[in-house]
Amino acid sequence: MIEPHAPAPPGAPPPWAGPVRLPVRPAVGRFLVLAGVFVCAACGLVYELELVALASYLIGDSVTQASVVLSVMVFAMGVGSLLAKRLRRHAAAGFGAIEAALALVGGCSAMALYAVFAWTGDWGGLWAHGPRCLLVAFSLAIGLLIGAEVPLLMELIQRIRRQDAGGAVADLFAADYVGGLVGGLAFPFLLLPLLGQLTGALITGTVNAIVGGALVLGLFRRDLTRRARWLLVIANLAVLGILAAAAVLVDDFERAARHAVYGDDVRVALQTDVQEVVLTGGTDGRPLDLFLDGRLRVSGRDERHYHEALVHPAMNGPHTRVLILGGGDGLAAREVLRHPDVRRVDVVELDAGVVRLARTDPALAALNGHAYADPRVHVTTGDAFGWLRGVRPAAYDVVIADLPDPGITASTKLYSQEFYGLAHRALAPDGRLVVHAGPVSSRPRVFWTVEATIRAAGLHTAPYRVGGRDEGFAAGPDRTTAASRAPRDWGFVLAAPNHRPPLRLDPHEPPLKTLTQQDLDADGRAAERMRAPGAGPTVSTLVHPRY
């Protein structure tokens, strides 16, 4: 017989772990707990994906951001599980408090990250790494709270009806993993397209607070003191009030944040199936700027420097059939159409929304010379890599790769050896390929990796660079408004199948506004002077990207 103050024998439940007085039958109570686990797991995974998506959008380099968020969060979940052992005596109250905190932190995380990005300017001094620090802080906080859920839920489900530990763990984790599946699918296919990043996070937090609060206050209310019940009611109402207020103000907040990032002359802002597209200026004499996912893609102040240098060196030679990969804004097509003997221009653009805007927006259509109204231009919506795989050999005289910077993870495969091999196959024997390869001066390793990768695909290369780039807004892999970090030039690689192509302009084309043969000669020499010494950069492939 065990004495009153003797230690409990091994395997016996602790003295606080007696049966919970439930308002429903134990089987129903167990089902409700597992249903709560399912919903809370779905919400937790949405918070993780929201942080990854927003960090990739705001900061850049989706692989790095996903690695940081997931690794920090998994670490914090382990710490949270250990810390939750201290709350087992008060499992119901502890779980209710954790869910209220998780709903508040997770629901508001997207707005907080966006606010720090928008209103800390060029991130000088203390704010130099503001968004990254906040990303780690949210990952830690959310991971700690998610990790603390499981031990407390295990305690509660065992107090409803005690069973062997293995069976309880299996039930709990089955509900948790299935909830994670639902949350993981709901984020890209439901929340993000229908509600957007900010509202989606707020709605998720609201669901989290309602389910967590209802589970504790409805099912385990008899296990709480009167004071604990009132504190949980007040905490959940406060969280729901904050989330509701944020949801009401989210549109005004997003407009103000957008103006803080892009300036006061935002004229068009839309979320396509692929990315956020923003147009500023273009009226009252103000230059038009086109931003894709926050990165400056076209600046009316300098776009002719870029597009003339991209297109016209490649047009020196046969050019009746031209393929443009990317270039949905129509500006590269405008330059191609300056050559009257062009018979067909195929544009392969991933985002149909950009093409639609280039056709219909008066300022952008005027800038591209209404290129899409020309019957020689044919547009295909699709991925450039997949589209090239279906092209017949020697189909084009000129292939123009007008693509995002190679440092952006989503475009890495479009700068791979396999991609250039497909482009090589699509070229006629006397054809030319030209590639926008990023700035030479600020990212030389990336530029020369592109050049080495093109050579590895069996093409002969002629690199060159042009200046004249506007310094007001960076347009590389990282989103930043810091002019000091903005690239000062563009780098290009001209390539041909059988010989090193000469850097020459077509002598029969009309005079260009920003580029002369003398400039092009100097641009080629300038690039060669900046060639990486020694063995040079390695080749980038699909399975081993080097950017």
Buried (B, 14 or more C-beta within 10 A) or exposed (E): EEEEEEEEEEEEEEEEBEEBEBEEEEEEBBBBBBBBBBBBBBBBBBBBBBBBBBBBBBBBBBEBBBEBBBEBBBBBBEBBBEEBEEBBEBBBBBBBBBBBBBBBBBBBBBBBBBBBBBEBEBBEEEBEEBBBEBBBBBBBBBBBBBBBBBBBBBBBBBBBEEEEEEEBEEBBBEBBEBBBEBBBEBBEEEBBEEBBBBBBBBBBBBBBBBBBBBBBBEBBBEBBEEEBBEBBEEBBEEBBEBBEEBBEEBEEBBEBBBBBBBBEBBBBBEBBEBBBBBBBBBEEEBBBBBBBBBBBBBBBBBBBBBBBBBBBBBBBBBBEBBBBBBBBBBBBBBBBBBBEEBEBBBBBBBBBBBBBBBBEBEBBBEBBBBBBEBEBBEBEBEBBBEBBEEBEEBBBBBBBBBBBBBBBBEBBBBBBBBBBBBBBBBBBEBBBBBBBBBBBBBBBBBBBBBBBBBBBBBBBBBBBBBBBBBEBBBBBBBBBBBEEBBBBBBBBBBBBBEEEBEBBBBEEBEEBEBBEEEBBEBBBEBBEEBEBEEEBBBBBBEEEBBB
